[in-house]
């Protein structure tokens, strides 16, 4: 059974490539997409316990992925939260993990690790 995921990513190009890759390489079905922090918060709240994985970019068209992480701190035990970003600086890694992210990956050179993490 596939993992139900919410993708919080403002780049159409990345979404177009990531969604089929998640399905093929990690058995993840993206059930909703958000481009802004406020959209993400609404979707995650509306889906309540139906999502199992949220994949969050830090820099969004409007708002910040850090805000999404903060809101998800009270998520259910079966819900995992991962950051996939182009800016995995030590400070962003520290802040993401402090706000409850289960993992953080660099879009440019850690995709294989990201897909493996999603499968695990």
PyMOL commands that place a pseudoatom at each C-alpha (Angstrom):
pseudoatom trace, name=CA, resn=UNK, resi=1, chain=A, elem=C, hetatm=0, pos=[0.000, 0.000, 0.000]
pseudoatom trace, name=CA, resn=UNK, resi=2, chain=A, elem=C, hetatm=0, pos=[1.422, 3.365, -0.980]
pseudoatom trace, name=CA, resn=UNK, resi=3, chain=A, elem=C, hetatm=0, pos=[2.227, 6.200, 1.398]
pseudoatom trace, name=CA, resn=UNK, resi=4, chain=A, elem=C, hetatm=0, pos=[-0.184, 9.165, 1.204]
pseudoatom trace, name=CA, resn=UNK, resi=5, chain=A, elem=C, hetatm=0, pos=[1.811, 12.375, 0.928]
pseudoatom trace, name=CA, resn=UNK, resi=6, chain=A, elem=C, hetatm=0, pos=[1.353, 16.116, 0.788]
pseudoatom trace, name=CA, resn=UNK, resi=7, chain=A, elem=C, hetatm=0, pos=[3.941, 17.951, -1.307]
pseudoatom trace, name=CA, resn=UNK, resi=8, chain=A, elem=C, hetatm=0, pos=[4.671, 21.538, -0.305]
pseudoatom trace, name=CA, resn=UNK, resi=9, chain=A, elem=C, hetatm=0, pos=[6.646, 22.867, -3.267]
pseudoatom trace, name=CA, resn=UNK, resi=10, chain=A, elem=C, hetatm=0, pos=[6.181, 26.031, -5.325]
pseudoatom trace, name=CA, resn=UNK, resi=11, chain=A, elem=C, hetatm=0, pos=[8.175, 25.001, -8.407]
pseudoatom trace, name=CA, resn=UNK, resi=12, chain=A, elem=C, hetatm=0, pos=[5.973, 23.429, -11.084]
pseudoatom trace, name=CA, resn=UNK, resi=13, chain=A, elem=C, hetatm=0, pos=[9.035, 21.860, -12.735]
pseudoatom trace, name=CA, resn=UNK, resi=14, chain=A, elem=C, hetatm=0, pos=[10.123, 20.178, -9.515]
pseudoatom trace, name=CA, resn=UNK, resi=15, chain=A, elem=C, hetatm=0, pos=[6.581, 18.970, -8.820]
pseudoatom trace, name=CA, resn=UNK, resi=16, chain=A, elem=C, hetatm=0, pos=[6.268, 17.581, -12.348]
pseudoatom trace, name=CA, resn=UNK, resi=17, chain=A, elem=C, hetatm=0, pos=[9.451, 15.544, -11.855]
pseudoatom trace, name=CA, resn=UNK, resi=18, chain=A, elem=C, hetatm=0, pos=[9.142, 14.668, -8.186]
pseudoatom trace, name=CA, resn=UNK, resi=19, chain=A, elem=C, hetatm=0, pos=[5.583, 13.324, -8.137]
pseudoatom trace, name=CA, resn=UNK, resi=20, chain=A, elem=C, hetatm=0, pos=[6.167, 10.470, -10.614]
pseudoatom trace, name=CA, resn=UNK, resi=21, chain=A, elem=C, hetatm=0, pos=[9.593, 9.750, -9.111]
pseudoatom trace, name=CA, resn=UNK, resi=22, chain=A, elem=C, hetatm=0, pos=[8.071, 9.413, -5.638]
pseudoatom trace, name=CA, resn=UNK, resi=23, chain=A, elem=C, hetatm=0, pos=[5.472, 7.001, -6.990]
pseudoatom trace, name=CA, resn=UNK, resi=24, chain=A, elem=C, hetatm=0, pos=[7.991, 4.896, -8.883]
pseudoatom trace, name=CA, resn=UNK, resi=25, chain=A, elem=C, hetatm=0, pos=[10.962, 4.929, -6.520]
pseudoatom trace, name=CA, resn=UNK, resi=26, chain=A, elem=C, hetatm=0, pos=[9.356, 5.147, -3.084]
pseudoatom trace, name=CA, resn=UNK, resi=27, chain=A, elem=C, hetatm=0, pos=[5.728, 3.968, -3.455]
pseudoatom trace, name=CA, resn=UNK, resi=28, chain=A, elem=C, hetatm=0, pos=[4.513, 7.424, -2.386]
pseudoatom trace, name=CA, resn=UNK, resi=29, chain=A, elem=C, hetatm=0, pos=[1.231, 8.796, -3.726]
pseudoatom trace, name=CA, resn=UNK, resi=30, chain=A, elem=C, hetatm=0, pos=[0.996, 12.574, -3.632]
pseudoatom trace, name=CA, resn=UNK, resi=31, chain=A, elem=C, hetatm=0, pos=[-2.605, 13.240, -2.594]
pseudoatom trace, name=CA, resn=UNK, resi=32, chain=A, elem=C, hetatm=0, pos=[-2.299, 17.034, -2.359]
pseudoatom trace, name=CA, resn=UNK, resi=33, chain=A, elem=C, hetatm=0, pos=[0.029, 19.843, -3.387]
pseudoatom trace, name=CA, resn=UNK, resi=34, chain=A, elem=C, hetatm=0, pos=[0.546, 23.278, -1.860]
pseudoatom trace, name=CA, resn=UNK, resi=35, chain=A, elem=C, hetatm=0, pos=[2.598, 26.190, -3.200]
pseudoatom trace, name=CA, resn=UNK, resi=36, chain=A, elem=C, hetatm=0, pos=[2.421, 28.442, -0.139]
pseudoatom trace, name=CA, resn=UNK, resi=37, chain=A, elem=C, hetatm=0, pos=[2.672, 28.001, 3.609]
pseudoatom trace, name=CA, resn=UNK, resi=38, chain=A, elem=C, hetatm=0, pos=[-0.972, 28.974, 4.125]
pseudoatom trace, name=CA, resn=UNK, resi=39, chain=A, elem=C, hetatm=0, pos=[-2.167, 26.486, 1.473]
pseudoatom trace, name=CA, resn=UNK, resi=40, chain=A, elem=C, hetatm=0, pos=[-0.073, 23.784, 3.113]
pseudoatom trace, name=CA, resn=UNK, resi=41, chain=A, elem=C, hetatm=0, pos=[-1.485, 24.465, 6.554]
pseudoatom trace, name=CA, resn=UNK, resi=42, chain=A, elem=C, hetatm=0, pos=[-5.059, 24.374, 5.225]
pseudoatom trace, name=CA, resn=UNK, resi=43, chain=A, elem=C, hetatm=0, pos=[-4.489, 21.137, 3.297]
pseudoatom trace, name=CA, resn=UNK, resi=44, chain=A, elem=C, hetatm=0, pos=[-2.729, 19.376, 6.180]
pseudoatom trace, name=CA, resn=UNK, resi=45, chain=A, elem=C, hetatm=0, pos=[-5.513, 20.407, 8.540]
pseudoatom trace, name=CA, resn=UNK, resi=46, chain=A, elem=C, hetatm=0, pos=[-8.272, 19.361, 6.109]
pseudoatom trace, name=CA, resn=UNK, resi=47, chain=A, elem=C, hetatm=0, pos=[-6.664, 15.955, 5.530]
pseudoatom trace, name=CA, resn=UNK, resi=48, chain=A, elem=C, hetatm=0, pos=[-6.177, 15.466, 9.279]
pseudoatom trace, name=CA, resn=UNK, resi=49, chain=A, elem=C, hetatm=0, pos=[-5.006, 11.867, 9.779]
pseudoatom trace, name=CA, resn=UNK, resi=50, chain=A, elem=C, hetatm=0, pos=[-5.138, 10.826, 6.099]
pseudoatom trace, name=CA, resn=UNK, resi=51, chain=A, elem=C, hetatm=0, pos=[-1.651, 12.033, 5.233]
pseudoatom trace, name=CA, resn=UNK, resi=52, chain=A, elem=C, hetatm=0, pos=[1.357, 9.955, 6.250]
pseudoatom trace, name=CA, resn=UNK, resi=53, chain=A, elem=C, hetatm=0, pos=[4.163, 12.043, 4.807]
pseudoatom trace, name=CA, resn=UNK, resi=54, chain=A, elem=C, hetatm=0, pos=[4.633, 15.754, 4.216]
pseudoatom trace, name=CA, resn=UNK, resi=55, chain=A, elem=C, hetatm=0, pos=[7.494, 16.798, 1.936]
pseudoatom trace, name=CA, resn=UNK, resi=56, chain=A, elem=C, hetatm=0, pos=[8.226, 20.476, 2.559]
pseudoatom trace, name=CA, resn=UNK, resi=57, chain=A, elem=C, hetatm=0, pos=[10.428, 22.960, 0.713]
pseudoatom trace, name=CA, resn=UNK, resi=58, chain=A, elem=C, hetatm=0, pos=[11.752, 25.778, 2.900]
pseudoatom trace, name=CA, resn=UNK, resi=59, chain=A, elem=C, hetatm=0, pos=[11.423, 28.671, 0.456]
pseudoatom trace, name=CA, resn=UNK, resi=60, chain=A, elem=C, hetatm=0, pos=[7.920, 28.946, -0.956]
pseudoatom trace, name=CA, resn=UNK, resi=61, chain=A, elem=C, hetatm=0, pos=[6.114, 31.357, -3.248]
pseudoatom trace, name=CA, resn=UNK, resi=62, chain=A, elem=C, hetatm=0, pos=[4.542, 32.838, -0.132]
pseudoatom trace, name=CA, resn=UNK, resi=63, chain=A, elem=C, hetatm=0, pos=[5.565, 32.089, 3.414]
pseudoatom trace, name=CA, resn=UNK, resi=64, chain=A, elem=C, hetatm=0, pos=[8.145, 29.656, 4.685]
pseudoatom trace, name=CA, resn=UNK, resi=65, chain=A, elem=C, hetatm=0, pos=[8.399, 25.937, 5.053]
pseudoatom trace, name=CA, resn=UNK, resi=66, chain=A, elem=C, hetatm=0, pos=[9.572, 26.621, 8.600]
pseudoatom trace, name=CA, resn=UNK, resi=67, chain=A, elem=C, hetatm=0, pos=[6.059, 27.861, 9.365]
pseudoatom trace, name=CA, resn=UNK, resi=68, chain=A, elem=C, hetatm=0, pos=[4.646, 24.593, 8.026]
pseudoatom trace, name=CA, resn=UNK, resi=69, chain=A, elem=C, hetatm=0, pos=[7.060, 22.635, 10.221]
pseudoatom trace, name=CA, resn=UNK, resi=70, chain=A, elem=C, hetatm=0, pos=[6.016, 24.646, 13.256]
pseudoatom trace, name=CA, resn=UNK, resi=71, chain=A, elem=C, hetatm=0, pos=[2.322, 23.914, 12.642]
pseudoatom trace, name=CA, resn=UNK, resi=72, chain=A, elem=C, hetatm=0, pos=[3.028, 20.197, 12.158]
pseudoatom trace, name=CA, resn=UNK, resi=73, chain=A, elem=C, hetatm=0, pos=[4.732, 19.778, 15.521]
pseudoatom trace, name=CA, resn=UNK, resi=74, chain=A, elem=C, hetatm=0, pos=[1.469, 18.372, 16.912]
pseudoatom trace, name=CA, resn=UNK, resi=75, chain=A, elem=C, hetatm=0, pos=[1.076, 15.816, 14.123]
pseudoatom trace, name=CA, resn=UNK, resi=76, chain=A, elem=C, hetatm=0, pos=[-0.004, 12.232, 14.779]
pseudoatom trace, name=CA, resn=UNK, resi=77, chain=A, elem=C, hetatm=0, pos=[2.590, 9.520, 15.480]
pseudoatom trace, name=CA, resn=UNK, resi=78, chain=A, elem=C, hetatm=0, pos=[2.157, 7.896, 12.036]
pseudoatom trace, name=CA, resn=UNK, resi=79, chain=A, elem=C, hetatm=0, pos=[2.829, 11.180, 10.194]
pseudoatom trace, name=CA, resn=UNK, resi=80, chain=A, elem=C, hetatm=0, pos=[6.368, 11.895, 9.042]
pseudoatom trace, name=CA, resn=UNK, resi=81, chain=A, elem=C, hetatm=0, pos=[7.719, 15.269, 8.015]
pseudoatom trace, name=CA, resn=UNK, resi=82, chain=A, elem=C, hetatm=0, pos=[10.693, 15.738, 5.700]
pseudoatom trace, name=CA, resn=UNK, resi=83, chain=A, elem=C, hetatm=0, pos=[12.345, 18.846, 4.288]
pseudoatom trace, name=CA, resn=UNK, resi=84, chain=A, elem=C, hetatm=0, pos=[13.561, 18.763, 0.677]
pseudoatom trace, name=CA, resn=UNK, resi=85, chain=A, elem=C, hetatm=0, pos=[15.396, 21.978, -0.125]
pseudoatom trace, name=CA, resn=UNK, resi=86, chain=A, elem=C, hetatm=0, pos=[18.080, 23.604, -2.244]
pseudoatom trace, name=CA, resn=UNK, resi=87, chain=A, elem=C, hetatm=0, pos=[19.373, 25.362, 0.890]
pseudoatom trace, name=CA, resn=UNK, resi=88, chain=A, elem=C, hetatm=0, pos=[20.381, 22.670, 3.390]
pseudoatom trace, name=CA, resn=UNK, resi=89, chain=A, elem=C, hetatm=0, pos=[22.799, 24.902, 5.266]
pseudoatom trace, name=CA, resn=UNK, resi=90, chain=A, elem=C, hetatm=0, pos=[23.844, 23.799, 8.741]
pseudoatom trace, name=CA, resn=UNK, resi=91, chain=A, elem=C, hetatm=0, pos=[21.581, 26.508, 10.195]
pseudoatom trace, name=CA, resn=UNK, resi=92, chain=A, elem=C, hetatm=0, pos=[18.559, 25.399, 8.124]
pseudoatom trace, name=CA, resn=UNK, resi=93, chain=A, elem=C, hetatm=0, pos=[19.208, 21.772, 9.064]
pseudoatom trace, name=CA, resn=UNK, resi=94, chain=A, elem=C, hetatm=0, pos=[19.354, 22.750, 12.749]
pseudoatom trace, name=CA, resn=UNK, resi=95, chain=A, elem=C, hetatm=0, pos=[16.197, 24.871, 12.569]
pseudoatom trace, name=CA, resn=UNK, resi=96, chain=A, elem=C, hetatm=0, pos=[14.239, 22.259, 10.599]
pseudoatom trace, name=CA, resn=UNK, resi=97, chain=A, elem=C, hetatm=0, pos=[15.095, 19.475, 13.018]
pseudoatom trace, name=CA, resn=UNK, resi=98, chain=A, elem=C, hetatm=0, pos=[14.371, 21.735, 16.003]
pseudoatom trace, name=CA, resn=UNK, resi=99, chain=A, elem=C, hetatm=0, pos=[10.901, 22.400, 14.552]
pseudoatom trace, name=CA, resn=UNK, resi=100, chain=A, elem=C, hetatm=0, pos=[10.172, 18.692, 14.275]
pseudoatom trace, name=CA, resn=UNK, resi=101, chain=A, elem=C, hetatm=0, pos=[11.355, 17.608, 10.826]
pseudoatom trace, name=CA, resn=UNK, resi=102, chain=A, elem=C, hetatm=0, pos=[12.224, 13.913, 10.785]
pseudoatom trace, name=CA, resn=UNK, resi=103, chain=A, elem=C, hetatm=0, pos=[14.876, 14.509, 8.108]
pseudoatom trace, name=CA, resn=UNK, resi=104, chain=A, elem=C, hetatm=0, pos=[16.222, 17.139, 5.713]
pseudoatom trace, name=CA, resn=UNK, resi=105, chain=A, elem=C, hetatm=0, pos=[17.651, 16.500, 2.253]
pseudoatom trace, name=CA, resn=UNK, resi=106, chain=A, elem=C, hetatm=0, pos=[19.339, 18.564, -0.449]
pseudoatom trace, name=CA, resn=UNK, resi=107, chain=A, elem=C, hetatm=0, pos=[17.358, 18.550, -3.717]
pseudoatom trace, name=CA, resn=UNK, resi=108, chain=A, elem=C, hetatm=0, pos=[20.512, 18.862, -5.795]
pseudoatom trace, name=CA, resn=UNK, resi=109, chain=A, elem=C, hetatm=0, pos=[22.554, 15.936, -4.505]
pseudoatom trace, name=CA, resn=UNK, resi=110, chain=A, elem=C, hetatm=0, pos=[20.646, 13.860, -1.929]
pseudoatom trace, name=CA, resn=UNK, resi=111, chain=A, elem=C, hetatm=0, pos=[17.638, 12.621, -3.900]
pseudoatom trace, name=CA, resn=UNK, resi=112, chain=A, elem=C, hetatm=0, pos=[18.681, 8.965, -3.697]
pseudoatom trace, name=CA, resn=UNK, resi=113, chain=A, elem=C, hetatm=0, pos=[18.983, 9.305, 0.078]
pseudoatom trace, name=CA, resn=UNK, resi=114, chain=A, elem=C, hetatm=0, pos=[15.592, 11.044, 0.149]
pseudoatom trace, name=CA, resn=UNK, resi=115, chain=A, elem=C, hetatm=0, pos=[13.866, 8.262, -1.822]
pseudoatom trace, name=CA, resn=UNK, resi=116, chain=A, elem=C, hetatm=0, pos=[15.513, 5.607, 0.374]
pseudoatom trace, name=CA, resn=UNK, resi=117, chain=A, elem=C, hetatm=0, pos=[14.351, 7.461, 3.485]
pseudoatom trace, name=CA, resn=UNK, resi=118, chain=A, elem=C, hetatm=0, pos=[10.788, 7.588, 2.114]
pseudoatom trace, name=CA, resn=UNK, resi=119, chain=A, elem=C, hetatm=0, pos=[10.857, 3.820, 1.495]
pseudoatom trace, name=CA, resn=UNK, resi=120, chain=A, elem=C, hetatm=0, pos=[12.192, 3.119, 4.998]
for i in range(1, 120): cmd.bond("trace and resi %d" % i, "trace and resi %d" % (i + 1))
show_as sticks, trace
zoom trace
